[in-house]
Amino acid sequence: MNRRFDAIIIGAGQAGPPLAGRLTAAGLSVALIERKLFGGTCVNTGCMPTKTLVASAYAAHIVRRAEDYGVTIAGDIGIDMVRVKARADTVSHNARHNVEKWLKGMERCTVFEGHARFEGPGEVRVGGDLLSAERIFVNVGGRAVVPDMPGVGDIDYLTNVSMLALDRVPRHLVVIGGSYIGLEFAQMYRRFGAEVTVVEKGPRLIGREDAAISAAVKDILAAEGVAFRLDAECIGFAPHGDGIEVRVDCSSGDRTVVGSDVLLAVGRRPNTDDLGLDRAGVETDARGSIKVDDRLRTNVPGIWAMGDCNGRGAFTHTAYNDFEIVAANLLDDDPRSVDDRIPAYALYIDPPLGRVGMSEAEARRAGKRIRIGTRPMTRVGRAVEKGETQGFMQVVVDADSDLVLGAAILGTGGDEAIHGILDIMYAAAPYTVLQRSVGIHPTVSELIPTMLGDLKG
Ligand SMILES: Cc1cc2nc3c(=O)[nH]c(=O)nc-3n(C[C@H](O)[C@H](O)[C@H](O)COP(=O)(O)OP(=O)(O)OC[C@H]3O[C@@H](n4cnc5c(N)ncnc54)[C@H](O)[C@@H]3O)c2cc1C
């Protein structure tokens, strides 16, 4: 059947549903197409279930450390993985259900469930329906990369999706990829009781961070018993008894690791390969990301791309911000631009790493004259009181303009406390404004002004 709408949105992830809300409220008819789970990656196989599992893993960790706090526990500590998973499933299910109910009850919004493909610049097919509209918004997200490593086709590997379907603790989980997603799973499963080995082809973990952050993160995880095989240049796989042999070929140590399960966490790719983009004439880059300008317009007039599929962000908050940028330009005559966005994200190991702006290395590469402030968490009262003193905070300031260029807080509450620094960056105010603020005691944030009062370099 041929159907005409004012707008078509492909994908019910982080940007599509709120955009449907704004467009329909403005009186436009909208077709929203979702091929699988409403809410997309974050809700179903990303942020929400993983952070719920991280919370369960934290509970297990604290219980094991009970004696440190003068708390006695009679009997053994157990992990009921079925209930741990059920808790994560419930959080995801509730969020998914809410998104679906909202969209299906939305006036002027028609929901289609199926895989969408372009038939032309203004036409999209879903099942037996051919939809057309003057404005089309692509919000198709991404999926785990399955790397072309020798033997990968001969083994049963896990990705973030199948990992979240597990209701057992692997005997020995081998995580391929020492970056954000891999490290979160590594620590949580270690805390659930698995032996865990992280295999990373680079010389250090989370290679885009400063070396000191990588080293501190490694120390935190190693102290809990996570094993690492860095510089693993030739990773390959083979079935081995009731497990999997992973060839690591590192410069030192054994040449193989044998695990019960292998998780592939080596990056993500956009879901643009089966979207018929060529029929619409929409250009992608070498990675398959849809090329967009600073207002998220593709090269084809009337087609926008938002979220992970445009390669301009890889986070829930960046996908949502994409919606805000598109809506502001289309509906509010407000020329918002993706170039105004300051990079910000967290690594949800425990303690977490909150990051904003440039790393020290990036600032130096950019040729900036910089001043650096650092403070170990051992000198943060709140961390001492909580018995969680691992990590440190660091801020990078432009010595010429006094503006904050970036910061990292690896430590308890780091994901929250970093926002004070992010806010001053958005305000484009000199660091001295934050340095003279009086924070609440006892918090992690209260030491940020102190750190800024002791800049070096
Ligand atoms: C394990 C893991 C943990 C993460 N943790 C965090 C975190 O803590 N914080 C954070 O900010 N980010 C996190 N992320 C990243 C975050 O999930 C994504 O950045 C975010 O979901 C991207 O949103 P999106 O709207 O671009 O796409 P998605 O949420 O992926 O939504 C895309 C939707 O489009 C649908 N779709 C795709 N192709 C088609 C088609 N052809 N037709 C119809 N529908 C289609 C998909 O089914 C999906 O529902 C995590 C990701 C993973 C994998």
The ligand as a Tripos MOL2 file, in Angstrom:
@<TRIPOS>MOLECULE
LIG
   53    58     1     0     0
SMALL
NO_CHARGES

@<TRIPOS>ATOM
      1 C1         26.9800   -2.5420   25.8990 C.3       1 LIG1
      2 C2         26.7450   -1.0880   25.6220 C.ar      1 LIG1
      3 C3         26.7290   -0.1850   26.6600 C.ar      1 LIG1
      4 C4         26.5150    1.1580   26.4230 C.ar      1 LIG1
      5 N1         26.5130    2.0310   27.4620 N.ar      1 LIG1
      6 C5         26.3220    3.3440   27.2430 C.ar      1 LIG1
      7 C6         26.3010    4.2670   28.3120 C.ar      1 LIG1
      8 O1         26.4680    3.8930   29.4640 O.2       1 LIG1
      9 N2         26.0830    5.5690   28.0390 N.ar      1 LIG1
     10 C7         25.8910    6.0190   26.7560 C.ar      1 LIG1
     11 O2         25.7000    7.2170   26.5500 O.2       1 LIG1
     12 N3         25.8930    5.1580   25.7110 N.ar      1 LIG1
     13 C8         26.1140    3.8350   25.9310 C.ar      1 LIG1
     14 N4         26.0870    2.9690   24.8780 N.ar      1 LIG1
     15 C9         25.8610    3.5000   23.5170 C.3       1 LIG1
     16 C10        24.3730    3.7880   23.2890 C.3       1 LIG1
     17 O3         23.6170    2.6250   23.5260 O.3       1 LIG1
     18 C11        24.1610    4.2620   21.8670 C.3       1 LIG1
     19 O4         25.0430    5.3340   21.6140 O.3       1 LIG1
     20 C12        22.7370    4.7310   21.6410 C.3       1 LIG1
     21 O5         21.8090    3.7100   21.8910 O.3       1 LIG1
     22 C13        22.5960    5.2290   20.2060 C.3       1 LIG1
     23 O6         21.2890    5.6030   19.9720 O.3       1 LIG1
     24 P1         20.7270    5.6940   18.4990 P.3       1 LIG1
     25 O7         19.4090    6.3500   18.6350 O.co2     1 LIG1
     26 O8         21.7140    6.3060   17.6080 O.co2     1 LIG1
     27 O9         20.5800    4.1810   17.9890 O.3       1 LIG1
     28 P2         19.9310    2.8980   18.6300 P.3       1 LIG1
     29 O10        19.6110    3.1010   20.0640 O.co2     1 LIG1
     30 O11        20.7920    1.7660   18.2830 O.co2     1 LIG1
     31 O12        18.5370    2.7700   17.8710 O.3       1 LIG1
     32 C14        18.4510    2.4510   16.5140 C.3       1 LIG1
     33 C15        17.1270    1.7580   16.2500 C.3       1 LIG1
     34 O13        16.9380    1.6400   14.8490 O.3       1 LIG1
     35 C16        16.3800    0.3770   14.5520 C.3       1 LIG1
     36 N5         16.7200    0.0690   13.1580 N.ar      1 LIG1
     37 C17        17.9570   -0.1410   12.6470 C.ar      1 LIG1
     38 N6         17.8880   -0.3420   11.3130 N.ar      1 LIG1
     39 C18        16.5820   -0.2740   10.9880 C.ar      1 LIG1
     40 C19        15.8670   -0.4050    9.7720 C.ar      1 LIG1
     41 N7         16.4970   -0.6080    8.6120 N.pl3     1 LIG1
     42 N8         14.5200   -0.3110    9.8020 N.ar      1 LIG1
     43 C20        13.8640   -0.0710   10.9750 C.ar      1 LIG1
     44 N9         14.4950    0.0770   12.1500 N.ar      1 LIG1
     45 C21        15.8320   -0.0210   12.1600 C.ar      1 LIG1
     46 C22        17.0460   -0.5370   15.5530 C.3       1 LIG1
     47 O14        16.2920   -1.7290   15.7530 O.3       1 LIG1
     48 C23        17.0760    0.3480   16.7990 C.3       1 LIG1
     49 O15        15.9190    0.1730   17.5800 O.3       1 LIG1
     50 C24        26.2820    1.6120   25.0970 C.ar      1 LIG1
     51 C25        26.2690    0.6960   24.0370 C.ar      1 LIG1
     52 C26        26.4970   -0.6420   24.2910 C.ar      1 LIG1
     53 C27        26.4760   -1.5990   23.1470 C.3       1 LIG1
@<TRIPOS>BOND
     1     1     2 1
     2     2     3 ar
     3     2    52 ar
     4     3     4 ar
     5     4     5 ar
     6     4    50 ar
     7     5     6 ar
     8     6     7 ar
     9     6    13 1
    10     7     8 2
    11     7     9 ar
    12     9    10 ar
    13    10    11 2
    14    10    12 ar
    15    12    13 ar
    16    13    14 ar
    17    14    15 1
    18    14    50 ar
    19    15    16 1
    20    16    17 1
    21    16    18 1
    22    18    19 1
    23    18    20 1
    24    20    21 1
    25    20    22 1
    26    22    23 1
    27    23    24 1
    28    24    25 2
    29    24    26 1
    30    24    27 1
    31    27    28 1
    32    28    29 2
    33    28    30 1
    34    28    31 1
    35    31    32 1
    36    32    33 1
    37    33    34 1
    38    33    48 1
    39    34    35 1
    40    35    36 1
    41    35    46 1
    42    36    37 ar
    43    36    45 ar
    44    37    38 ar
    45    38    39 ar
    46    39    40 ar
    47    39    45 ar
    48    40    41 1
    49    40    42 ar
    50    42    43 ar
    51    43    44 ar
    52    44    45 ar
    53    46    47 1
    54    46    48 1
    55    48    49 1
    56    50    51 ar
    57    51    52 ar
    58    52    53 1
@<TRIPOS>SUBSTRUCTURE
     1 LIG1         1 GROUP 0 **** ****
